[in-house]
Amino acid sequence: MSLQLLDIQTRNAVLYSMSKLVKEEQNAILNANKKDMANYTGEDIAMRDRLKVDGSKIDGMIDSLDQLAALNDPLGIERFQFTHENGMHISNKTAPFGTILIIYESRPDVTIEAAGIAFKSGNKILLKGGKESLESNLVLVSLWHKALKEHHAPADWVTYLQYNRTETQGFLENPTQKLDLIVPRGGERLIAFVKQHASCPVIVSGRGNNFLFVDKAADAKMALDIIINAKTAKISACNALDKVLIHADFPNKEIFIKALISELKKKDVEILTDGDLDSFEGTERISSEAVWFEEFLDYKIVIGQVKNLMEATEKINKYGGGHSAVIVSSNNETATVFMNAVDSAAVYHNASTRFTDGFQFGLGGELAISTDKLHQRGPMGLQHLVTNKWYILGDGQIR
């Protein structure tokens, strides 16, 4: 059954029911998550952080569902129209993809937020969560089924796939049902696995390796505050900061770098430097150029030096993940050049990379943060999870 047969009133009613159920069943969700946390034996601190569900994450799930339900229907919006010289009326309107597979690691909140966006935008949803979050995900999917049933909608509009790695690979290569789009949410290994085996389009999302450039005209305190926030507020987030480039002519550069090192050490951040800055106490020189390409998702940062704005933008475009980049500068002209030259989905002037987020950008949540350029770049909200189709109205025209 196609989700296009669900009118917007029913879709919204299901979302509101989900919001109510998540609130009512939060103890069951938290108890299931405690089992997942107890079963997780890995040492990946980012994975563990993403796996944990607490009251704040429950509130985030509820807010996401309520905000989605309040947003306008993204389907059937006319993007273009014209009347042909032969009288045909031609228009282009938004339409659902059809069936979307969301394959993800660790994050139980994806089962609510990403699935909710896919649902509201008229798509059938397949969820393939990681084994580490199985107990949490099964409880959340049971709530989806309860909400769908409450409004007389088939439960298979939200389906959870309990596949191991081999079964997942087989499904990606030869899907046993219609599959129109895949969205992987996880680390680089997961994304590479999906891209290698998928037989339909894949939206690449989530890789950070974000850079910040301290211009020679930067306010030192502002730069310090932004760096500490972007690096340490949530190290498991793809919008966390990994690399800092400092202009060689930054006034009182040594004082600033020592202050930065001191603040980072207070947060237990491991500090790596390039060859130009390896004389500072409490730091270690990077082992190889490959480190510049790495997304850390850890209490680790690289601080380097550049001669000028051009070198900064070239370095970011060479090594960055195409996610987010920042310039800290009081010179608006320099900032504009930087923002136009850097090839990232989100470019910032005097603000933390931590804002690259669907909620923060006013989208009411996000399905993913795409680092692809087709079909959507950056945080993907409700209005982006649509394709389009052409409608041609005639009265017997032939060509």
Buried (B, 14 or more C-beta within 10 A) or exposed (E): EEBBEBEBEBBBBBBBBBBBBBBEBBEBBBEBBBEBBEEBEEEBEBBBBBBBBEEEBBEBBBBBBBBBBEBEBBBEBEEEEEEEEEEBEBBBBBBBBBBBBBBBBBBBBBBBBBBBBBBBBBBBBBBBBBBBBBBBBBBBBBBBBBBBEBBEBBBEBBBBEEBEEEEBBBBBEEBEEEBBBBBBBBBBEBBEBBEEBBEBBBBBBBBBBBBBBBBBBBBBEBBBBBBBBBBBBBBBBBBBBBBBBBBEEBEEBEEBBBBBBEBBEEEEBBBBBBEEBEEBEEBEEBEEEEBBEBBBBBBBBBBBBBEEBEBBBBBBBEBBBBBBBBBBBEBEEBBEBBBEBBEBBBBBBBBBBBBBBBBEBEBBBBBBBBBBEEBBBBBBBBBBBBBEEEEEEEEEEEE
